[in-house]
Amino acid sequence: MKVLVLHVNGLHLDYLGCYGNDWVQTPNLDRLAAEGVVFDQHIADCPRLSSRSSITGQYCFPSAAGQESKYEAPSPTAILEGHGVEPVVLDCQERSAEGILESLRKKLPRWANAERGLLWLDWPALAAPWEIPEEFLEQYFLANEGDEEAPTPCLDPPTGPVAQEDLERMQYTYAALVTAFDAQVGTILDMLTEDTWFILTGSCGLALGEHGYVGEHRAWLHEEIAHVPLIVRQPGAADPGLRINGLTQPVDLLPTIVDILGLPPVDAHGHNLLPLIRGEQEQVRKHACSGLALGYSVEWSIRTAGWALLLPLSTPPEDPPRGPQLFVKPDDRWEVNDVRQHHLELADEMEQTLRKNVDNLSLQ
């Protein structure tokens, strides 16, 4: 059995058809979702654009002071090699999509002939500045009848507050980027053999103006950066169109991959997700915790099926005060209506659970 993981940070769920979008063109991702299993509540644990906790199976939670966890995760490469599986990890951060696909074509034949194997593609994050082929930009920036010229794409929006007049241009530019990425996903899908598990996911979304800023500006753990995609296509496209509503996190990937490859369970913070796919369980955790530190901005959060609590721990001196916030899920998808004052007891209980889990780092 073989597993190919396409790991891409900065892929915003609101631009994918299988997560509710109806205007961005993503035929290959739509096909993948139709043939695979879509996880609807996949929550990042440390949503940095550079995060790779999903490959280690271990949380890398920041402390209240913003210090990164000193826990040293066991090497997944060593774990797999110890059982006779040779993992291939392609760190593609500094390479073009064309270069990545060419490397993949060269490596696939040898990998495809192996009895068991893991091929992990760490795709470049979909964060600005953006380089997008003209053919994809043209799909979103055509001049309307009567206009002298088409709107100009916003290829390099600055990190931080976004001007209202630039918001729509930026969002359409990002849509073109997602459509270009979708075409690359289609190329990869066409390369795969029938006995391959294909997993598309990421460890971080991307702020695109939902709360007034773009990119990694503040450690605000809202939906746009904390909620990330997870789509799993099984060999033979088994269980097509299945939706999983239980809370999952990137740390669950390693235990799941180990089971797919038929290896003994590993010591990890995450859970094996195959019982969810098989219908043997409805959930692997009651809540999902996240933590993020960006400079002076530090925040933790905890999410359940019906609520999201954001707990700011530190804010930059120049910012206005930011207190705990509580949102109703999934009704308030983009978390604009803070209802904490109406549910103080619940908010306090969730905060206590969050702090306890962070303290022991079990996060179960």
C-alpha positions in Angstrom: 0.0 0.0 0.0 1.2 3.5 -0.8 0.3 7.0 0.4 0.8 10.3 -1.3 0.3 13.4 0.8 -0.1 16.8 -0.8 0.4 19.3 2.1 -0.2 22.9 1.2 -0.5 25.8 3.7 -2.5 28.9 2.9 -5.4 27.1 1.1 -8.5 29.0 2.2 -11.6 26.8 2.7 -14.0 29.4 1.4 -12.5 29.1 -2.0 -13.1 25.3 -2.4 -16.4 24.0 -3.8 -16.5 21.0 -1.5 -16.4 23.4 1.5 -19.2 25.6 0.2 -17.8 27.9 -2.5 -19.8 28.4 -5.7 -17.8 30.8 -7.8 -14.1 29.7 -7.8 -13.3 27.2 -10.6 -11.8 24.0 -9.0 -12.9 21.1 -11.1 -10.0 18.8 -10.0 -10.5 19.5 -6.3 -14.3 19.0 -6.8 -13.5 15.6 -8.5 -11.2 14.7 -5.6 -13.9 15.4 -3.1 -16.5 13.5 -5.1 -14.3 10.5 -5.2 -12.9 10.8 -1.7 -13.8 11.4 2.0 -14.1 15.1 3.1 -13.4 16.0 6.7 -15.6 19.0 7.6 -14.0 20.0 10.9 -10.3 19.7 10.5 -8.7 22.2 12.9 -5.1 23.3 12.8 -3.1 23.1 16.1 -0.5 25.7 15.3 -1.6 27.5 12.1 1.7 29.0 10.9 2.4 29.1 7.2 5.7 27.2 8.1 4.0 24.6 10.3 4.7 20.9 9.7 3.3 19.4 12.9 1.1 17.2 10.7 4.1 15.1 9.6 5.4 14.6 13.2 2.1 13.7 14.9 3.1 16.0 17.8 1.6 19.3 18.9 4.0 22.3 18.9 1.9 24.6 21.1 3.3 28.0 22.1 3.4 28.9 25.7 1.4 31.9 27.2 4.6 33.9 26.7 4.8 33.0 23.1 7.7 30.5 23.4 7.5 27.5 21.2 7.2 24.0 22.7 10.5 22.4 23.5 9.1 18.9 23.0 11.2 17.0 20.5 9.0 14.9 18.4 10.4 11.5 17.2 11.4 11.6 13.5 8.7 10.1 11.3 11.4 9.2 8.8 13.1 7.0 11.5 9.8 5.5 12.6 8.9 4.4 9.0 12.4 3.3 8.1 12.5 1.2 11.2 9.7 -0.9 9.7 11.1 -1.2 6.3 9.2 1.7 4.7 11.3 4.3 2.8 9.5 7.7 3.1 10.2 10.4 0.5 9.7 13.9 1.6 9.9 16.6 -1.0 10.3 20.1 0.5 9.0 22.2 -2.4 9.0 25.6 -0.7 11.5 27.3 -3.0 10.5 25.6 -6.2 8.1 26.3 -9.0 5.0 24.2 -9.6 6.5 23.0 -12.9 9.7 22.0 -11.1 7.8 20.1 -8.4 5.7 18.2 -11.0 8.9 17.3 -13.0 10.6 15.9 -9.8 7.4 14.0 -9.0 7.4 12.4 -12.5 11.0 11.2 -12.0 10.3 9.8 -8.5 6.9 8.2 -9.1 8.0 5.1 -11.1 10.4 3.8 -8.5 8.0 4.7 -5.7 5.0 3.1 -7.5 6.8 -0.2 -7.8 7.4 -0.4 -4.0 5.1 -2.6 -1.9 4.7 0.1 0.7 5.7 3.8 0.7 5.0 7.3 1.7 5.5 10.3 -0.6 5.0 13.6 1.2 4.9 16.8 -1.0 5.4 19.9 1.1 3.9 22.3 -1.5 4.8 26.0 -1.4 2.4 28.0 0.8 -0.3 29.9 -1.1 0.7 33.2 0.5 1.6 36.5 -1.2 3.4 37.6 -3.3 1.6 35.5 -5.9 2.9 34.4 -9.3 0.0 33.3 -11.4 0.0 32.4 -15.1 -2.0 34.8 -17.2 -4.4 32.1 -18.4 -5.8 31.8 -14.9 -5.8 35.5 -14.2 -7.9 36.1 -17.3 -10.6 33.9 -15.9 -11.2 36.4 -13.2 -10.1 39.7 -14.6 -11.9 40.2 -17.9 -13.2 43.7 -18.7 -17.0 44.0 -18.5 -18.9 45.4 -21.5 -18.5 49.2 -21.6 -15.3 49.1 -19.5 -12.2 50.6 -21.0 -9.9 48.0 -19.3 -10.1 45.0 -16.9 -9.4 45.5 -13.2 -5.8 45.0 -12.2 -4.9 41.9 -10.2 -3.5 42.5 -6.7 -0.4 40.2 -6.8 1.4 41.5 -3.7 -0.9 42.7 -1.0 1.1 43.8 2.1 0.8 41.8 5.3 -1.5 43.6 7.7 -4.6 45.8 7.4 -6.2 45.8 4.0 -7.9 48.8 2.3 -11.5 48.2 1.4 -10.9 49.3 -2.2 -8.2 46.6 -2.6 -10.2 43.8 -1.0 -12.2 42.5 -4.0 -9.1 42.7 -6.3 -7.1 40.7 -3.8 -9.8 38.1 -3.4 -10.2 37.6 -7.1 -6.5 37.3 -7.5 -6.4 34.6 -4.8 -9.2 32.8 -6.6 -7.1 32.7 -9.8 -4.2 31.3 -7.7 -6.5 28.5 -6.3 -7.7 27.7 -9.9 -4.0 27.4 -10.9 -3.3 25.1 -8.0 -6.4 23.1 -8.9 -4.9 22.4 -12.3 -1.7 21.2 -10.6 -3.7 18.9 -8.4 -5.3 17.4 -11.6 -1.9 16.6 -13.0 -0.9 14.8 -9.8 -4.2 12.8 -9.8 -3.6 11.7 -13.3 -0.2 10.3 -12.3 -1.4 8.1 -9.5 -2.0 4.3 -9.6 -5.2 2.7 -8.4 -3.5 1.3 -5.2 -2.5 4.7 -3.9 -4.1 6.6 -1.0 -4.1 10.3 -1.8 -4.4 12.9 1.0 -4.8 16.6 0.4 -4.4 18.8 3.5 -2.6 21.6 5.2 -1.7 23.0 8.6 -2.7 26.6 8.1 -5.3 28.6 6.3 -4.9 32.3 5.2 -6.4 35.6 6.4 -7.8 37.4 3.4 -9.6 40.4 4.9 -12.3 38.6 7.0 -11.2 40.4 10.1 -9.5 43.4 8.5 -6.1 42.1 7.7 -4.1 39.9 5.3 -1.5 37.2 6.0 0.4 36.5 9.2 -0.3 39.8 10.9 -1.9 38.8 14.2 -2.3 35.5 16.1 -6.1 35.7 15.8 -7.3 32.1 15.6 -10.4 32.7 13.6 -11.9 30.3 11.1 -10.0 31.5 8.1 -6.6 30.4 9.4 -7.6 27.7 11.9 -10.0 25.6 9.7 -8.0 23.7 7.1 -8.9 21.2 4.4 -8.6 17.4 4.7 -9.7 15.2 1.8 -8.7 11.5 1.6 -9.1 9.5 -1.6 -8.9 5.8 -1.0 -7.7 3.2 -3.5 -10.4 2.6 -6.1 -12.2 5.7 -4.9 -13.9 3.8 -2.1 -16.6 5.6 0.0 -17.0 8.4 -2.6 -18.6 11.5 -1.3 -18.4 10.5 2.4 -18.4 13.5 4.8 -16.9 13.2 8.3 -18.1 15.8 10.8 -16.0 14.8 13.8 -13.3 17.2 15.0 -9.9 16.2 13.6 -6.4 17.9 13.6 -3.2 17.7 11.6 -1.5 15.6 14.3 -3.9 12.8 13.4 -2.2 12.3 10.0 0.8 10.3 11.2 -1.1 7.7 13.2 -3.5 7.3 10.2 -0.7 6.9 7.7 1.0 4.3 9.9 -2.2 2.3 10.0 -2.7 2.5 6.2 0.8 1.1 5.7 0.1 -1.8 8.1 2.6 -0.7 10.7 2.4 -0.9 14.5 0.8 2.2 16.2 3.2 5.1 17.0 3.5 7.3 20.1 1.7 10.5 18.9 -0.6 13.2 20.2 -3.0 12.5 17.3 -5.5 9.7 16.6 -6.0 7.2 13.8 -8.8 8.5 11.5 -9.5 5.2 9.7 -12.2 4.2 12.3 -14.1 7.4 11.3 -13.9 6.5 7.6 -15.1 2.9 8.4 -18.0 4.2 10.4 -16.7 2.5 13.6 -16.5 5.8 15.5 -18.2 9.2 15.2 -15.5 11.2 16.8 -11.9 10.9 18.0 -11.9 14.0 20.3 -14.5 16.2 22.0 -12.6 19.4 21.3 -9.8 20.7 19.2 -7.2 23.1 20.6 -5.0 25.6 18.7 -2.2 28.0 19.7 -0.3 30.7 17.8 2.4 33.2 18.5 3.2 36.1 16.1 5.6 38.6 17.8 3.7 40.2 20.7 0.5 38.6 19.6 -0.3 35.2 21.3 -3.6 33.4 21.3 -5.0 30.0 22.2 -8.4 28.6 21.2 -10.6 25.6 21.8 -13.4 24.4 19.5 -16.2 22.0 20.0 -19.0 20.9 17.6 -21.1 23.9 18.7 -18.7 26.6 20.0 -15.4 28.3 19.4 -13.6 30.1 22.2 -10.6 32.4 21.4 -8.4 33.3 24.3 -5.9 36.1 23.7 -2.9 35.9 26.0 -0.8 38.8 24.7 -1.5 41.7 22.4 1.0 44.2 20.8 1.2 47.5 22.8 -0.2 49.5 19.9 -3.4 47.4 19.6 -6.7 48.0 21.4 -7.5 45.5 24.2 -8.6 42.1 22.9 -10.5 39.9 25.4 -11.8 36.3 25.2 -14.4 35.8 22.5 -17.1 33.1 22.1 -18.8 32.2 18.8 -21.7 29.9 17.9 -20.6 27.2 15.5 -21.3 26.4 12.7 -23.9 29.2 12.4 -21.4 32.0 12.7 -18.9 30.6 10.3 -16.6 33.6 10.0 -16.9 34.5 13.7 -18.2 38.0 13.7 -20.7 37.9 16.6 -19.0 37.5 20.0 -21.6 36.0 22.4 -19.4 35.5 25.4 -21.3 37.9 27.6 -24.4 35.8 27.2 -22.7 32.5 28.0 -20.1 33.4 30.7 -20.3 30.1 32.5 -19.8 28.1 29.3 -16.9 30.4 28.3 -15.2 29.9 31.7 -15.6 26.2 31.5 -14.1 26.0 28.0 -11.2 28.2 29.1 -10.5 25.9 32.0 -10.5 22.9 29.7 -8.2 24.6 27.3 -5.7 25.7 29.9 -5.7 22.2 31.5 -5.0 20.5 28.1 -2.3 23.0 27.2 -0.6 22.4 30.6 -0.3 18.6 30.2 0.0 18.8 26.4 -2.2 15.7 26.1 -4.9 17.7 24.2 -7.2 14.7 23.9 
